[in-house]
């Protein structure tokens, strides 16, 4: 099967999302939080709350970048977008 070129280009993001998923699981093992969105113990309502909280952090990064026009905030936006994607992937993994 051949894949569109955007998937090859997007491999960097897939890797970053995968790294974030591993980080989430490591933090759970370290006791930083009880569950990840992958765990069957979480309800869809709880998963939605986690996802919306992450989207809120994206909104904050966008607003701060617009106010300060600083590359640090561009990096923050990228980090937050990867976290949103990783939470969504974890939720999908629970299905």
FENQUIDA-V206268 format. One record per residue. N is the residue number from 1. RES is the residue in three letters. SS is DSSP state (helix for helix, strand for strand, loop for the rest). Layout:
N&RES&SS, N&RES&SS
This chain:
1&UNK&loop, 2&UNK&loop, 3&UNK&loop, 4&UNK&loop, 5&UNK&helix, 6&UNK&helix, 7&UNK&helix, 8&UNK&helix, 9&UNK&helix, 10&UNK&loop, 11&UNK&helix, 12&UNK&helix, 13&UNK&helix, 14&UNK&helix, 15&UNK&helix, 16&UNK&helix, 17&UNK&helix, 18&UNK&helix, 19&UNK&helix, 20&UNK&helix, 21&UNK&helix, 22&UNK&helix, 23&UNK&helix, 24&UNK&helix, 25&UNK&helix, 26&UNK&helix, 27&UNK&helix, 28&UNK&helix, 29&UNK&helix, 30&UNK&loop, 31&UNK&loop, 32&UNK&loop, 33&UNK&loop, 34&UNK&loop, 35&UNK&loop, 36&UNK&loop, 37&UNK&loop, 38&UNK&loop, 39&UNK&loop, 40&UNK&loop, 41&UNK&loop, 42&UNK&loop, 43&UNK&loop, 44&UNK&helix, 45&UNK&helix, 46&UNK&helix, 47&UNK&helix, 48&UNK&helix, 49&UNK&helix, 50&UNK&helix, 51&UNK&helix, 52&UNK&helix, 53&UNK&helix, 54&UNK&helix, 55&UNK&helix, 56&UNK&helix, 57&UNK&helix, 58&UNK&helix, 59&UNK&helix, 60&UNK&helix, 61&UNK&helix, 62&UNK&helix, 63&UNK&helix, 64&UNK&helix, 65&UNK&helix, 66&UNK&helix, 67&UNK&helix, 68&UNK&helix, 69&UNK&loop, 70&UNK&loop, 71&UNK&helix, 72&UNK&helix, 73&UNK&helix, 74&UNK&helix, 75&UNK&helix, 76&UNK&helix, 77&UNK&helix, 78&UNK&helix, 79&UNK&helix, 80&UNK&helix, 81&UNK&helix, 82&UNK&helix, 83&UNK&helix, 84&UNK&helix, 85&UNK&helix, 86&UNK&helix, 87&UNK&helix, 88&UNK&helix, 89&UNK&helix, 90&UNK&helix, 91&UNK&helix, 92&UNK&helix, 93&UNK&helix, 94&UNK&loop, 95&UNK&loop
